Amino acid sequence: MPKPTRYALETWLDERGKLNVAQDALFVELRAGYHPLYRRSMQDMIAETGRRTGLNRLDLPVQVMPHVLRHTYAFMLRQAGVSTEMRAEMSGHSIETAMKYGRPKASEKERAAEALEEFANR
């Protein structure tokens, strides 16, 4: 996980530890009983965040859902130059699925060709 994400998660775990949470869930509702935050609640929270940011009002509206965030994460890893195997591992995808997120752009192909040429000229 990126450092800001780890920090936020560590902070939440510290705060969660101060609550009287009997549940084993990572995220809980902050109401009496601290019930686990279920999948649908998370989906609704993420969709609402997308609406608040205005992403649903763009020329090409973005419907923000957990799956879209997962795709974005995998795509950003690819753009950062992370190997297919590592992207698959980090996003919980198969290698075949990880390969689908973002085809190489012309500039990336050029850099790869240059790297091969530099390697061959050693």
RACOR-V407672 format. One record per backbone hydrogen bond with DSSP energy under -0.5 kcal/mol. CO is the residue of the C=O (numbers start at 1). NH is the residue of the N-H. If there is no record, write none. Layout:
co->CO nh->NH
co->CO nh->NH
//
This chain:
co->2 nh->6
co->3 nh->7
co->4 nh->8
co->5 nh->9
co->6 nh->10
co->7 nh->11
co->8 nh->12
co->9 nh->13
co->10 nh->14
co->11 nh->15
co->12 nh->16
co->13 nh->17
co->14 nh->18
co->15 nh->18
co->15 nh->19
co->16 nh->19
co->19 nh->21
co->20 nh->22
co->27 nh->37
co->29 nh->31
co->31 nh->34
co->35 nh->29
co->36 nh->38
co->38 nh->42
co->39 nh->43
co->40 nh->44
co->41 nh->45
co->42 nh->46
co->43 nh->47
co->44 nh->48
co->45 nh->49
co->46 nh->50
co->47 nh->51
co->48 nh->52
co->49 nh->53
co->50 nh->54
co->50 nh->55
co->50 nh->56
co->51 nh->54
co->54 nh->57
co->55 nh->58
co->55 nh->62
co->58 nh->61
co->59 nh->61
co->61 nh->63
co->62 nh->64
co->63 nh->65
co->65 nh->69
co->66 nh->70
co->67 nh->71
co->68 nh->72
co->69 nh->73
co->70 nh->74
co->71 nh->75
co->72 nh->76
co->73 nh->77
co->74 nh->78
co->75 nh->79
co->76 nh->80
co->77 nh->82
co->78 nh->81
co->83 nh->87
co->84 nh->88
co->85 nh->89
co->86 nh->90
co->87 nh->91
co->88 nh->92
co->88 nh->93
co->94 nh->98
co->95 nh->99
co->97 nh->100
co->97 nh->101
co->98 nh->101
co->100 nh->102
co->105 nh->109
co->106 nh->110
co->107 nh->111
co->108 nh->112
co->109 nh->113
co->110 nh->114
co->111 nh->115
co->112 nh->116
co->113 nh->117
co->114 nh->118
co->115 nh->119
co->116 nh->120
co->117 nh->121
co->119 nh->122
//
